[in-house]
């Protein structure tokens, strides 16, 4: 039996990830086995979870996944002592229209698993009002239980005392209060946190966060507040078909946004994955059946990618006889040109006619439901794919045949249809699951 707990907050940027990593490492250091999950479409946080726990973390998503898939993914915590699900955005934040089994809100996962919520509250600029916010979150939705609160970035002992008293008067447990501590801040960039693999000192940072949180939070009380949980047998696994038997996967600082559950599903279905680095001027494995370019930060590496002649020629040769697919940043690299934030245009691989620009950034964010007009690796025409799009690039030209009809979560048709030409296909959304 494991102890299950959801870590959430009223909003983004409050400190959920830092607290999750600190609790995970502190309990791991005490000899407990800790398993983490991420609620919602985030490719970065699971890598931090793995760094803190030594165990792979995956995403669970109520908009894109059915209950069987979520149960299957969560069941990996069967041998853990503590299981933590880190939320995204605010506790009840999701989309307006319900997806497969929810709106994508963290509260969906908390209710589905019947785990209580540990709430991170940043009371900066307020005092007793923090209790009103916590009380509102506690009472907003029947079926979602509040374990208690950890305060973050309290300004002074007097400030802490005011907030604590108000929370206790409201019947809400306070497990600890964290003063401001710049040394445990995780660096950020425009798509979220700087990736764990890019931070050489990530282990030391997590250790410092664990030490700091253990000093200010009652870890035993937090653990006692968690639900006693034993995973139920899952009726189904992840509904994702591998794009091929032997998959050449681009993997480096420019191509790293791929959901861990996708790779696990491919391997579970018998696929073999070989990685290569475009930034190291490597070409895809010539014996692979298909090449897959995930998203990442090609806009930060556009000049380097343009200079990698062996990678570009090798990818073009591969695409003459076998499928190549790109997601988001990978899709941009399959195009003819990418203009960076300084307005400099860089030649890409030219497998598609797509031209994109970061010179005038505009955020594209949200769930996507795509009905394929033509096949793409692993999926036939007519398949309904669920995914998520998050980027700041602008389409300058998208002249090739549309790959799919793509809708957002409200049902509105969007312009980012993806495209296809010959053996090459690409989408701006990152695939999460296929509708059954």
Beta strands, then each sheet from edge to edge (+ up, - down):
strand 1: 2-9
strand 2: 34-39
strand 3: 58-60
strand 4: 82-86
strand 5: 116-122
strand 6: 146-154
strand 7: 174-179
strand 8: 188-189
strand 9: 192-193
strand 10: 227-229
strand 11: 246-250
strand 12: 272-276
strand 13: 290-293
strand 14: 323-327
strand 15: 337-339
strand 16: 345-347
strand 17: 355-357
strand 18: 364-372
strand 19: 384-391
strand 20: 394-397
strand 21: 401-402
strand 22: 404-408
strand 23: 419-421
strand 24: 424-427
strand 25: 430-434
sheet 1: 3+ 2+ 4+ 1+ 5+ 6+ 7+
sheet 2: 3+ 2+ 4+ 1+ 10-
sheet 3: 8+ 9-
sheet 4: 12+ 11+ 13+ 14+ 24+ 23- 21+
sheet 5: 16+ 15- 17- 20+
sheet 6: 22+ 18- 19+ 25-
end
